[in-house]
Amino acid sequence: MQFQQQIMGFPPARGKDFDPIPHSGIDDSGIDAIPVAQFYHESFGGWIILGGDIIGSEMGTNRKTITGMSIYKQDRTSSGSVSMINQYIKMAHCTDTIFPSGLLDPTGATASAVSLSNILTLTDETTVYSGSLTFDGATGEWTDKITFDTPFEYNGRDCIAMLWINADGSYVSNRYEWGVVGGTARMLHQESDTTAVENLTAYRSNEIPQTKFYY
């Protein structure tokens, strides 16, 4: 198809991007980091992106194939790249708009199996990325695209539940501080140097990471 488009004088199709949680200039502390804490051995972060922030936006109201994501590099403690192994990112359709109150314990017996499915009403939960990630470059800009291993097929209707699992097993001192905005009861995150990520529990919180999707 791309060859045919070039022959006929049409440029090949380009991917698009959209920020359902745009950059606003507010930043996180960098220690109790959202979505995941680089300064702790293991951590997780789950957040809800409202359907109203997606539907009718630049992404329109039709089904979309989401091929990747970025988060915003607001600040950092020092220079150099940040590499993290054993990272898992999951996406699912969700009909909830907030996390329930109380101490919440995501299900899953291993890091890769951690899920919010016992906390939120989810469908089509997909592990869109697993592997290592490296972040570098200046602050005040989005990270390079995290290209999904398995794209997420958005239904053009529901909220999206994001889950990022950090099972690196070590910490990074030259960590980034990711940009966040207010999102009442739409974030769940926890970190530890001594407890495996699959055993972590957390209370809901009110800051969510600035998030860009590619489709």
C-alpha positions in Angstrom: 0.0 0.0 0.0 2.8 2.4 0.9 4.5 1.7 -2.5 1.2 2.3 -4.3 0.7 5.6 -2.5 4.1 6.8 -3.6 3.6 5.8 -7.2 0.2 7.6 -7.2 1.7 10.7 -5.7 0.1 10.4 -2.2 2.3 10.5 0.9 2.3 7.4 3.1 -0.1 7.5 6.1 1.4 9.0 9.3 0.6 8.1 12.9 -1.0 10.7 15.1 -0.7 11.6 18.8 -3.1 13.0 21.4 -2.7 14.0 25.0 -5.7 12.9 27.0 -3.9 14.1 30.1 -2.0 17.1 28.8 1.1 18.9 30.2 0.2 21.7 32.6 3.4 22.6 34.3 2.8 20.8 37.7 5.4 18.2 38.7 5.6 15.3 41.1 8.0 15.1 44.0 10.3 12.6 42.2 10.6 10.3 45.2 7.0 9.0 45.6 6.9 9.1 41.8 3.9 8.8 39.6 3.3 6.6 37.6 6.2 4.4 39.0 8.9 5.2 41.4 12.4 4.9 40.0 14.0 5.5 43.4 12.6 2.2 44.8 13.3 -1.4 43.9 9.7 -2.2 42.9 6.6 -0.1 42.4 3.4 0.1 40.5 1.0 2.9 39.3 -2.5 2.6 38.0 -4.6 5.5 36.7 -7.9 6.1 35.0 -8.2 8.2 31.8 -11.8 9.3 31.5 -13.7 8.5 28.4 -14.7 12.2 28.2 -11.1 13.1 27.8 -10.7 10.9 24.8 -14.1 10.7 23.0 -14.8 13.7 20.8 -11.2 14.9 21.1 -8.6 14.7 18.3 -9.0 10.9 18.5 -12.7 11.3 17.5 -15.4 8.9 18.5 -14.4 5.9 16.4 -12.4 2.9 17.4 -8.7 3.5 17.4 -5.6 1.3 17.6 -3.3 2.9 20.2 0.3 2.0 19.3 2.3 3.6 22.1 2.5 6.2 24.8 4.7 8.9 26.4 4.8 10.6 29.8 6.1 14.1 30.5 9.7 14.8 31.7 9.0 17.7 34.1 12.3 17.7 36.1 15.1 15.5 37.3 17.7 15.1 40.0 20.9 14.8 37.8 22.0 14.0 34.3 22.5 10.7 32.5 20.1 8.1 31.1 17.7 6.1 33.3 17.4 2.4 32.4 14.7 0.1 34.0 14.3 -3.6 33.4 11.3 -5.8 34.0 8.7 -3.2 33.1 5.1 -4.1 32.3 2.4 -1.8 31.0 -1.2 -2.8 30.8 -4.3 -1.2 29.4 -8.0 -2.1 29.7 -11.4 -0.6 29.0 -13.0 0.5 32.2 -16.5 1.7 33.3 -15.3 3.1 36.6 -14.3 6.8 36.8 -12.6 6.6 40.3 -10.9 4.0 42.4 -12.8 2.8 45.5 -11.8 4.0 48.9 -9.9 1.9 51.5 -6.7 -0.1 51.2 -6.6 -1.7 47.8 -4.7 -4.9 46.9 -4.2 -5.6 43.2 -4.5 -9.2 42.2 -1.7 -11.3 40.7 0.9 -13.8 42.0 3.8 -12.5 40.0 4.9 -9.1 38.7 3.7 -9.8 35.2 0.3 -11.0 36.5 -0.5 -7.9 38.6 -3.9 -6.6 37.6 -6.5 -4.1 38.7 -9.3 -6.4 37.6 -10.3 -7.2 41.2 -10.6 -3.4 41.9 -12.1 -1.9 38.8 -14.6 -3.2 36.2 -12.3 -4.0 33.3 -12.6 -5.6 29.9 -10.0 -6.4 27.2 -7.1 -6.1 29.6 -4.0 -6.2 27.5 -0.3 -6.3 28.3 0.8 -3.7 25.8 4.5 -3.6 26.7 6.9 -5.9 28.6 10.7 -5.5 28.7 13.3 -2.8 29.4 12.9 1.0 29.1 15.5 3.7 28.9 14.7 7.4 29.3 17.1 10.2 28.5 17.3 13.7 27.2 16.2 17.1 28.4 13.3 17.9 30.7 10.4 20.0 29.7 9.4 17.6 27.0 7.6 14.2 26.4 9.6 11.0 26.6 10.3 9.2 23.3 7.4 7.0 22.3 7.1 3.8 24.2 6.1 1.6 21.3 3.7 -1.2 22.4 4.5 -4.8 21.6 0.7 -5.4 21.4 -1.3 -2.3 20.4 -4.5 -1.6 22.3 -7.8 -1.6 20.4 -9.7 1.3 21.9 -13.5 0.9 21.6 -14.2 4.6 21.2 -16.5 4.6 24.2 -15.1 3.7 27.6 -12.6 5.0 30.1 -9.1 3.5 29.9 -7.4 2.0 32.9 -3.6 2.1 32.8 -1.3 0.0 34.9 2.5 0.3 34.9 4.4 -2.3 36.9 8.1 -1.7 37.8 9.8 -5.0 38.9 13.4 -3.7 38.2 14.7 -4.8 41.6 17.1 -1.8 41.9 16.8 1.9 42.1 18.0 4.9 40.0 19.3 7.9 41.8 19.4 10.2 38.7 15.6 9.8 38.3 13.2 11.9 36.4 10.3 13.7 38.0 7.2 13.1 35.8 4.6 15.8 35.2 1.3 15.2 36.9 -2.1 17.0 37.2 -5.0 16.7 39.6 -7.3 13.7 39.2 -9.4 13.1 42.2 -9.3 9.4 43.3 -8.1 8.4 39.8 -4.6 7.2 40.8 -3.3 4.1 42.7 0.4 3.8 43.4 2.9 2.3 45.8 6.6 1.5 46.0 9.0 -0.5 48.2 12.6 -1.6 48.6 11.7 -4.8 50.5 8.3 -6.0 49.2 7.7 -7.6 45.8 5.4 -5.5 43.6 2.8 -8.3 43.5 2.4 -7.9 47.2 2.1 -4.2 47.4 -1.1 -2.5 48.5 -2.1 1.2 48.2 -4.8 3.8 48.9 -6.1 5.9 46.0 -4.6 9.4 45.4 -5.4 12.6 43.5 -2.6 13.1 41.0 -2.3 11.4 37.7 0.6 11.4 35.2 0.4 13.6 32.1 -0.1 11.0 29.3 0.2 11.0 25.5 -1.2 8.3 23.2 -0.1 7.5 19.7 -2.5 6.0 17.3 
